[in-house]
Amino acid sequence: MRKIILASQSKARRELLKQIGLTFQVAGAHVKEEHRQRGGCARLVTRNALLKAQDVAKGCQSGVVIGADTVIFAGGKIIGKPKNVSDAFRTLKLLSQKPQWVYTGLAVIDIENSRVYTDYEKTKIYMYRLTDSQIRNYFKKVSPLDKAGSFDIQGLGSVFIDRIEGCFYNVVGLPLAKLAKLLRKAGIDVF
């Protein structure tokens, strides 16, 4: 079995990899993510995922490194993790007023074979309109600070969702079907 390294400290991503039965190590990437949308959201998240995977891969002799990056596009701008609770409040208020797109970029680096595979996924989310009180009460139970868009679709934030169009796991932070295809190219089959 080849060594798999997840270039992310995300608890949600770790749980998703465990869910599909992968054994892996975690190594946090130390890179400055790009935030400008030159060339669109898909290009941005794919580039950031690759930067993270490359940073971790340079410290490894062998194995396969997985990098990922997620942003939300709404109201004509890119939304990542909030800077503070006030920022999280404004973000969640905005997201509940109109549909948004969640983009996750993926990068898989096969170290031994010097191969790099990238892809992305996008999912459209429709939320119910939230009141200020609902947002404040949500923040009392869930920290929004480590979540792109300030909410967790797999937890209590799920009650905000009217519907989604596309991959649910993309919204959690790791589109599993796309990841499985990239891993297969690198010689790792989930089955």
Summary of the structure (lengths in Angstrom):
residues: 191
radius of gyration: 16.6
end to end distance: 12.6
largest distance: 53.3
contacts: 628
relative contact order: 0.18
helix: 37%
strand: 25%
